[in-house]
Amino acid sequence: MTNPSSLSSRFINFFGINKNITAMIILVVLVMLGEKMGERFLPLYILAIGGTNLAVGFLNAMDNLLSALYSFPGGYLSDRIGYKKALMLFTATAMLGYLFVIIFQSWQAVFIGAVLFISWSAVSLPAIMSLISKTVPANKRTMGISIHSIVKRIPMSLGPLLGGTLISIYGTTTGIRISFIVAFVLGLVALAAIHHLMENEIVAPKTSRIKELLKLKNFNPALRNLLVSDILIRFAEQIPYAFVVIWCVNNLGVTAFQFGILTAIEMVTSVLVYIPIAYYADRYFKKPFILITFVFFTIFPLVIYFSNSFAALVIAFIIRGLKEVGEPTRKSLIMDLAPENAKAETFGTYYLFRDVVVSVAALSSAFLWNISPFTNFMTAFICGVIGTVWFAVWGKELSPKEKN
């Protein structure tokens, strides 16, 4: 008969789970569940309270720009004050942003609040990557990042379902404000959980290397090529991103609840592929999985444009979920290629450069949409093709021996 404690130990060892990873899981689930209940429907909310398509496009561009600008201080603070204090600070800041949407009912207030909450994932990601890098063995790094990606998909799938339900019951404006009230309460619970469960990190004094990082001196050629291809792929994602919900709800007649179902299908698809991909990527090669990811990023705009039924949209969102096949692998490759003494800062710098450039594409999304949805989706598709080819030709990784 198998010993239950032995099975538990094997489970923990296989997934690289420890006390800090457990605390991170709780934090991510609680904060992102509250955030995704309302954030996913912000384009509809902006239109409902007097905003325009240009305001929607600007919000998406601002999200990308803030993700870029916040990722660098996110990594910098994590390396300076430790991942626990950094994560608590970022969560409290997001909660302040929720209050603006709850208290003030205007699209201008949405933008003020969004400055504080919409990029929580970006500002906290370097700290979470640092936590994983420091508390999980190197041969389990992709698995650890996959665990983060999986638990992220739980609130990303449940949040829109709950938010869509609230909108169906109370209407767009009231339903979304209720969603942000729930988000604020969950944020309080998350702060209490991380304070009591996550261990304090001992942070050694460090010399500031901001100028070196901003000149990309810590970026070797392989990391630079990954960055270029990733930027082009994010063009493919972000040009249509804010308008996907508008395309589905306003153009194809899908309800908010049905859109929540489509999002849940996307997230479940992602979760199903994470573990087996992480298992093989940690042991063999990462480039093939990243390349497959880029292919799915590329074809999604094409598929959703030609979807004319709910069944077709299900297929489109399965493809959108499959674009996560190599996302943990890509993050793991960034950590592999980053210097040992500046992983969080290098990770944050990578995202700074990537998302500053991508924010320009996101800002152009509204203008492309006003020309026609076809122009928006096809421009995204072409960018994806170029990015995929770039990585296929010039993308590199560490060999299994170099990783060890």
RODO-2510 file (C-alpha; in nm, 4 decimals, decimal comma):
residues 404
     n   res          X          Y          Z
     1     m     0,0000     0,0000     0,0000
     2     t     0,1332     0,3446    -0,0950
     3     n     0,2195     0,5751     0,1929
     4     p     0,0055     0,8947     0,1723
     5     s     0,2930     1,1047     0,3083
     6     s     0,5175     0,9628     0,0359
     7     l     0,2634     1,0602    -0,2300
     8     s     0,2407     1,4071    -0,0792
     9     s     0,6199     1,4453    -0,0855
    10     r     0,6349     1,3330    -0,4481
    11     f     0,3623     1,5803    -0,5397
    12     i     0,5430     1,8661    -0,3633
    13     n     0,8781     1,7747    -0,5192
    14     f     0,7340     1,7322    -0,8683
    15     f     0,5728     2,0764    -0,8671
    16     g     0,8453     2,2484    -0,6635
    17     i     0,5953     2,3734    -0,4036
    18     n     0,7112     2,5308    -0,0765
    19     k     0,5760     2,7769     0,1804
    20     n     0,6581     3,0859    -0,0263
    21     i     0,5060     2,9380    -0,3422
    22     t     0,1894     2,8564    -0,1446
    23     a     0,1673     3,2173    -0,0227
    24     m     0,2210     3,3405    -0,3787
    25     i    -0,0612     3,1174    -0,5047
    26     i    -0,3057     3,2602    -0,2490
    27     l    -0,2036     3,6176    -0,3322
    28     v    -0,2386     3,5741    -0,7092
    29     v    -0,5764     3,3984    -0,6882
    30     l    -0,7332     3,6549    -0,4542
    31     v    -0,6008     3,9716    -0,6167
    32     m    -0,6564     3,8631    -0,9753
    33     l    -1,0031     3,7206    -0,9076
    34     g    -1,1199     4,0602    -0,7889
    35     e    -0,9376     4,2447    -1,0666
    36     k    -1,0642     4,0299    -1,3552
    37     m    -1,4285     4,0565    -1,2433
    38     g    -1,4294     4,4189    -1,3554
    39     e    -1,1143     4,4872    -1,5579
    40     r    -1,2098     4,2529    -1,8442
    41     f    -1,5272     4,4548    -1,9037
    42     l    -1,3749     4,8023    -1,8713
    43     p    -1,4105     4,8726    -2,2491
    44     l    -1,7874     4,8170    -2,2208
    45     y    -1,7998     5,0241    -1,9002
    46     i    -1,6181     5,3173    -2,0627
    47     l    -1,8616     5,3185    -2,3558
    48     a    -2,1604     5,2884    -2,1185
    49     i    -2,0639     5,5962    -1,9142
    50     g    -1,9882     5,8266    -2,2056
    51     g    -1,6438     5,7260    -2,3318
    52     t    -1,5552     5,6681    -2,6970
    53     n    -1,3696     5,4061    -2,9013
    54     l    -1,0633     5,6316    -2,8797
    55     a    -1,0904     5,6236    -2,4998
    56     v    -1,0992     5,2428    -2,5136
    57     g    -0,7912     5,2369    -2,7348
    58     f    -0,6149     5,4842    -2,5071
    59     l    -0,6929     5,2675    -2,2027
    60     n    -0,5363     4,9675    -2,3760
    61     a    -0,2318     5,1742    -2,4739
    62     m    -0,2031     5,3055    -2,1186
    63     d    -0,2195     4,9503    -1,9854
    64     n     0,0744     4,8488    -2,2032
    65     l     0,2717     5,1652    -2,1241
    66     l     0,2148     5,1313    -1,7495
    67     s     0,3008     4,7623    -1,7678
    68     a     0,6305     4,8679    -1,9205
    69     l     0,7000     5,1545    -1,6829
    70     y     0,5958     4,9566    -1,3756
    71     s     0,7871     4,6399    -1,4589
    72     f     1,1246     4,8091    -1,4114
    73     p     1,0566     4,9606    -1,0651
    74     g     0,8798     4,6331    -0,9847
    75     g     1,2045     4,4451    -1,0415
    76     y     1,4170     4,7201    -0,8869
    77     l     1,2114     4,7314    -0,5650
    78     s     1,1986     4,3540    -0,5427
    79     d     1,5777     4,3341    -0,5509
    80     r     1,6075     4,6193    -0,2983
    81     i     1,3337     4,5578    -0,0367
    82     g     1,2557     4,1903    -0,1029
    83     y     0,9696     4,0236    -0,2866
    84     k     0,7363     4,0089     0,0175
    85     k     0,7388     4,3820     0,0941
    86     a     0,7227     4,4625    -0,2771
    87     l     0,4164     4,2431    -0,3320
    88     m     0,2364     4,3953    -0,0329
    89     l     0,3099     4,7476    -0,1606
    90     f     0,1868     4,6704    -0,5115
    91     t    -0,1363     4,5118    -0,3818
    92     a    -0,2176     4,8077    -0,1559
    93     t    -0,1630     5,0436    -0,4501
    94     a    -0,4052     4,8447    -0,6682
    95     m    -0,6694     4,8614    -0,3939
    96     l    -0,6452     5,2412    -0,3946
    97     g    -0,7189     5,2322    -0,7659
    98     y    -1,0309     5,0217    -0,7085
    99     l    -1,1634     5,2938    -0,4784
   100     f    -1,1590     5,5491    -0,7600
   101     v    -1,3872     5,3324    -0,9761
   102     i    -1,6130     5,2530    -0,6788
   103     i    -1,6558     5,6117    -0,5615
   104     f    -1,6500     5,8141    -0,8849
   105     q    -1,8759     5,7160    -1,1768
   106     s    -1,6998     5,8689    -1,4769
   107     w    -1,4684     5,7395    -1,7468
   108     q    -1,2048     5,9890    -1,6299
   109     a    -1,2104     5,8232    -1,2862
   110     v    -1,1580     5,4878    -1,4577
   111     f    -0,8343     5,6185    -1,6060
   112     i    -0,7139     5,7549    -1,2705
   113     g    -0,7935     5,4273    -1,0967
   114     a    -0,6439     5,2259    -1,3808
   115     v    -0,3099     5,4002    -1,3302
   116     l    -0,2994     5,2259    -0,9924
   117     f    -0,4601     4,8859    -1,0539
   118     i    -0,4584     4,7876    -1,4204
   119     s    -0,0916     4,6845    -1,4239
   120     w    -0,0750     4,4905    -1,0965
   121     s     0,0309     4,1791    -1,2859
   122     a     0,3145     4,3661    -1,4567
   123     v     0,4494     4,5417    -1,1495
   124     s     0,4309     4,2270    -0,9369
   125     l     0,5651     3,9850    -1,1994
   126     p     0,9390     4,0572    -1,1470
   127     a     0,8931     4,0066    -0,7717
   128     i     0,7110     3,6774    -0,8319
   129     m     0,9773     3,5631    -1,0802
   130     s     1,2444     3,6547    -0,8225
   131     l     1,0579     3,4560    -0,5563
   132     i     1,0410     3,1516    -0,7834
   133     s     1,4040     3,1871    -0,8915
   134     k     1,5254     3,2086    -0,5300
   135     t     1,3017     2,9464    -0,3679
   136     v     1,2682     2,6797    -0,6408
   137     p     1,5572     2,4589    -0,7696
   138     a     1,6931     2,5574    -1,1130
   139     n     1,5724     2,2310    -1,2698
   140     k     1,2183     2,3132    -1,1559
   141     r     1,2126     2,6778    -1,2665
   142     t     0,9803     2,6318    -1,5646
   143     m     0,7538     2,4176    -1,3483
   144     g     0,7437     2,6899    -1,0812
   145     i     0,6590     2,9544    -1,3400
   146     s     0,3943     2,7208    -1,4847
   147     i     0,2344     2,6882    -1,1414
   148     h     0,2122     3,0674    -1,1307
   149     s     0,0629     3,0711    -1,4808
   150     i    -0,1912     2,8035    -1,3893
   151     v    -0,3143     2,9689    -1,0710
   152     k    -0,3334     3,2978    -1,2639
   153     r    -0,5761     3,1330    -1,5060
   154     i    -0,8138     3,0337    -1,2267
   155     p    -0,9167     3,3948    -1,1491
   156     m    -0,8800     3,4890    -1,5151
   157     s    -1,1468     3,2317    -1,6018
   158     l    -1,3741     3,2709    -1,2977
   159     g    -1,3458     3,6501    -1,2800
   160     p    -1,5106     3,7273    -1,6170
   161     l    -1,7801     3,4679    -1,5456
   162     l    -1,8648     3,6326    -1,2130
   163     g    -1,8320     3,9800    -1,3624
   164     g    -2,0511     3,8849    -1,6583
   165     t    -2,3116     3,7468    -1,4201
   166     l    -2,3160     4,0703    -1,2173
   167     i    -2,3547     4,2710    -1,5399
   168     s    -2,6411     4,0460    -1,6510
   169     i    -2,8181     4,1004    -1,3165
   170     y    -2,7414     4,4649    -1,2379
   171     g    -2,6455     4,6140    -1,5730
   172     t    -2,3066     4,7276    -1,7017
   173     t    -2,2348     5,0264    -1,4762
   174     t    -2,3673     4,8922    -1,1455
   175     g    -2,2412     4,5396    -1,2098
   176     i    -1,8845     4,6549    -1,2743
   177     r    -1,8795     4,8838    -0,9691
   178     i    -1,9947     4,5910    -0,7537
   179     s    -1,7120     4,3863    -0,9066
   180     f    -1,4577     4,6410    -0,7887
   181     i    -1,6057     4,6435    -0,4376
   182     v    -1,5458     4,2673    -0,4289
   183     a    -1,1940     4,3259    -0,5633
   184     f    -1,1165     4,5667    -0,2788
   185     v    -1,2322     4,3189    -0,0143
   186     l    -1,0317     4,0341    -0,1689
   187     g    -0,7283     4,2624    -0,1722
   188     l    -0,7589     4,3086     0,2042
   189     v    -0,7720     3,9323     0,2527
   190     a    -0,4698     3,8874     0,0240
   191     l    -0,2642     4,1392     0,2239
   192     a    -0,3429     3,9553     0,5469
   193     a    -0,2543     3,6199     0,3896
   194     i     0,0820     3,7287     0,2486
   195     h     0,1745     3,9065     0,5738
   196     h     0,1225     3,5907     0,7803
   197     l     0,2306     3,3186     0,5350
   198     m     0,5177     3,4491     0,3214
   199     e     0,8667     3,4413     0,4698
   200     n     1,0691     3,7612     0,4906
   201     e     1,3557     3,7750     0,2434
   202     i     1,7021     3,8718     0,3623
   203     v     1,8121     4,1421     0,1196
   204     a     2,1822     4,2179     0,0835
   205     p     2,2888     4,5780     0,0060
   206     k     2,3309     4,6319    -0,3686
   207     t     2,4855     4,8942    -0,5910
   208     s     2,2426     5,0642    -0,8274
   209     r     2,2831     4,9453    -1,1880
   210     i     2,0010     5,1409    -1,3487
   211     k     2,2154     5,3032    -1,6197
   212     e     2,3693     4,9692    -1,7184
   213     l     2,0312     4,7992    -1,7318
   214     l     1,8684     5,0721    -1,9365
   215     k     2,1492     5,0434    -2,1902
   216     l     2,0708     4,6706    -2,2188
   217     k     2,4234     4,5800    -2,1058
   218     n     2,2884     4,2737    -1,9249
   219     f     2,1189     4,1539    -2,2431
   220     n     2,3149     3,8975    -2,4406
   221     p     2,2353     3,8519    -2,8147
   222     a     1,9967     3,5626    -2,7465
   223     l     1,7936     3,7729    -2,5036
   224     r     1,7866     4,0662    -2,7470
   225     n     1,6515     3,8462    -3,0276
   226     l     1,3870     3,7055    -2,7954
   227     l     1,2908     4,0634    -2,7071
   228     v     1,2534     4,1682    -3,0732
   229     s     1,0363     3,8694    -3,1632
   230     d     0,8331     3,9083    -2,8440
   231     i     0,7603     4,2742    -2,9254
   232     l     0,6263     4,1810    -3,2693
   233     i     0,4149     3,9011    -3,1217
   234     r     0,2709     4,1422    -2,8638
   235     f     0,1719     4,3697    -3,1514
   236     a    -0,0360     4,0758    -3,2753
   237     e    -0,1931     4,0386    -2,9313
   238     q    -0,2471     4,3998    -2,8270
   239     i    -0,3691     4,5617    -3,1491
   240     p    -0,7039     4,3749    -3,1268
   241     y    -0,6981     4,3049    -2,7493
   242     a    -0,9325     4,5761    -2,6163
   243     f    -1,1714     4,5297    -2,9089
   244     v    -1,2169     4,1528    -2,8808
   245     v    -1,4949     4,1946    -2,6228
   246     i    -1,6547     4,4720    -2,8345
   247     w    -1,6316     4,2544    -3,1490
   248     c    -1,7971     3,9625    -2,9700
   249     v    -2,0666     4,1550    -2,7812
   250     n    -2,1515     4,4458    -3,0116
   251     n    -2,0758     4,2952    -3,3542
   252     l    -2,1514     3,9238    -3,3131
   253     g    -2,4314     3,9501    -3,0552
   254     v    -2,2633     3,7492    -2,7802
   255     t    -2,3880     3,8281    -2,4274
   256     a    -2,1550     3,9329    -2,1453
   257     f    -2,2150     3,5972    -1,9765
   258     q    -2,1333     3,4082    -2,2969
   259     f    -1,8143     3,6112    -2,3290
   260     g    -1,7313     3,5012    -1,9754
   261     i    -1,7787     3,1408    -2,0881
   262     l    -1,5466     3,1967    -2,3847
   263     t    -1,2831     3,3427    -2,1518
   264     a    -1,3204     3,0437    -1,9191
   265     i    -1,2696     2,8092    -2,2169
   266     e    -0,9524     3,0001    -2,3040
   267     m    -0,8169     2,9695    -1,9497
   268     v    -0,9032     2,6006    -1,9109
   269     t    -0,7241     2,5295    -2,2387
   270     s    -0,4149     2,7082    -2,1078
   271     v    -0,4182     2,5193    -1,7788
   272     l    -0,4409     2,1796    -1,9499
   273     v    -0,1176     2,2329    -2,1444
   274     y     0,0990     2,4039    -1,8812
   275     i     0,2219     2,1057    -1,6765
   276     p     0,3221     1,8650    -1,9571
   277     i     0,4960     2,1479    -2,1456
   278     a     0,6843     2,2603    -1,8335
   279     y     0,7930     1,9022    -1,7615
   280     y     0,9530     1,8570    -2,1042
   281     a     1,0845     2,2146    -2,1386
   282     d     1,2811     2,1833    -1,8125
   283     r     1,4417     1,8610    -1,9352
   284     y     1,4920     1,9225    -2,3051
   285     f     1,4578     2,2351    -2,5217
   286     k     1,2518     2,5510    -2,4849
   287     k     1,2633     2,7096    -2,8304
   288     p     1,0118     2,4732    -2,9998
   289     f     0,7473     2,5427    -2,7328
   290     i     0,8011     2,9185    -2,7538
   291     l     0,7781     2,9035    -3,1338
   292     i     0,4474     2,7130    -3,1166
   293     t     0,3205     2,9797    -2,8763
   294     f     0,4037     3,2523    -3,1268
   295     v     0,2125     3,0658    -3,4000
   296     f    -0,1057     3,0632    -3,1892
   297     f    -0,0645     3,4331    -3,1038
   298     t    -0,0419     3,4989    -3,4778
   299     i    -0,3449     3,3051    -3,6013
   300     f    -0,5941     3,4153    -3,3308
   301     p    -0,6810     3,7539    -3,4932
   302     l    -0,7379     3,5770    -3,8249
   303     v    -0,9610     3,3075    -3,6760
   304     i    -1,1761     3,5377    -3,4608
   305     y    -1,2405     3,7762    -3,7502
   306     f    -1,3885     3,4943    -3,9582
   307     s    -1,5878     3,3464    -3,6678
   308     n    -1,9595     3,4021    -3,7305
   309     s    -2,1170     3,1775    -3,4648
   310     f    -2,0705     3,0948    -3,0977
   311     a    -1,9307     2,7524    -3,1910
   312     a    -1,6705     2,9188    -3,4125
   313     l    -1,5835     3,1567    -3,1294
   314     v    -1,5272     2,8569    -2,9010
   315     i    -1,2635     2,7319    -3,1466
   316     a    -1,1099     3,0804    -3,1634
   317     f    -1,0806     3,1015    -2,7842
   318     i    -0,9335     2,7519    -2,7638
   319     i    -0,6642     2,8794    -3,0010
   320     r    -0,6274     3,1858    -2,7786
   321     g    -0,5769     2,9525    -2,4831
   322     l    -0,3178     2,7474    -2,6720
   323     k    -0,1088     3,0624    -2,7186
   324     e    -0,0060     3,0074    -2,3556
   325     v     0,1660     2,6778    -2,4461
   326     g     0,5122     2,8297    -2,4167
   327     e     0,4538     3,1420    -2,2067
   328     p     0,6021     2,9989    -1,8832
   329     t     0,8831     2,8584    -2,0976
   330     r     0,9495     3,2041    -2,2435
   331     k     0,9643     3,3601    -1,8947
   332     s     1,1925     3,0783    -1,7808
   333     l     1,4200     3,1439    -2,0805
   334     i     1,4429     3,5118    -1,9829
   335     m     1,5516     3,4071    -1,6322
   336     d     1,8002     3,1572    -1,7803
   337     l     1,9568     3,4254    -1,9986
   338     a     1,9611     3,6940    -1,7259
   339     p     2,2720     3,7438    -1,5069
   340     e     2,2575     3,5576    -1,1755
   341     n     2,3000     3,8728    -0,9654
   342     a     2,0322     4,0809    -1,1421
   343     k     1,7513     3,8501    -1,2497
   344     a     1,4565     4,0548    -1,1214
   345     e     1,6030     4,3800    -1,2556
   346     t     1,6827     4,2242    -1,5941
   347     f     1,3345     4,0715    -1,6119
   348     g     1,1810     4,4093    -1,5315
   349     t     1,4028     4,5839    -1,7878
   350     y     1,3010     4,3324    -2,0567
   351     y     0,9356     4,4083    -1,9921
   352     l     1,0066     4,7823    -1,9775
   353     f     1,1474     4,7868    -2,3308
   354     r     0,8921     4,5408    -2,4645
   355     d     0,5814     4,7106    -2,3320
   356     v     0,6897     5,0697    -2,4027
   357     v     0,7158     4,9783    -2,7710
   358     v     0,3985     4,7662    -2,7648
   359     s     0,2001     5,0514    -2,6070
   360     v     0,2430     5,2433    -2,9332
   361     a     0,0800     4,9570    -3,1208
   362     a    -0,1987     4,9450    -2,8627
   363     l    -0,2596     5,3178    -2,9062
   364     s    -0,2878     5,2669    -3,2825
   365     s    -0,5497     4,9958    -3,2270
   366     a    -0,8395     5,2418    -3,2029
   367     f    -0,7407     5,4154    -3,5267
   368     l    -0,7109     5,0800    -3,7031
   369     w    -1,0499     4,9768    -3,5613
   370     n    -1,2122     5,2987    -3,6814
   371     i    -1,0856     5,2204    -4,0318
   372     s    -1,2444     4,8748    -4,0027
   373     p    -1,2291     4,5659    -3,7781
   374     f    -1,0682     4,3851    -4,0735
   375     t    -0,7810     4,6362    -4,0776
   376     n    -0,7290     4,5925    -3,7042
   377     f    -0,7266     4,2123    -3,7047
   378     m    -0,5209     4,1706    -4,0231
   379     t    -0,2543     4,4193    -3,9111
   380     a    -0,2190     4,2130    -3,5941
   381     f    -0,1887     3,8932    -3,7988
   382     i     0,0899     4,0354    -4,0191
   383     c     0,2888     4,1506    -3,7142
   384     g     0,2571     3,8009    -3,5694
   385     v     0,3902     3,6397    -3,8867
   386     i     0,7001     3,8625    -3,8826
   387     g     0,7658     3,7977    -3,5119
   388     t     0,7299     3,4216    -3,5509
   389     v     0,9704     3,4099    -3,8459
   390     w     1,2214     3,6273    -3,6571
   391     f     1,2307     3,3886    -3,3604
   392     a     1,2405     3,0813    -3,5843
   393     v     1,5528     3,2157    -3,7577
   394     w     1,7410     3,3983    -3,4791
   395     g     1,5947     3,2692    -3,1499
   396     k     1,8384     3,0744    -2,9277
   397     e     1,8443     2,9153    -2,5832
   398     l     2,0847     2,7621    -2,3363
   399     s     2,1682     2,3957    -2,3884
   400     p     2,0631     2,1505    -2,1112
   401     k     2,4292     2,1411    -1,9951
   402     e     2,4524     2,5214    -1,9789
   403     k     2,1333     2,5369    -1,7717
   404     n     2,2822     2,3022    -1,5163
***
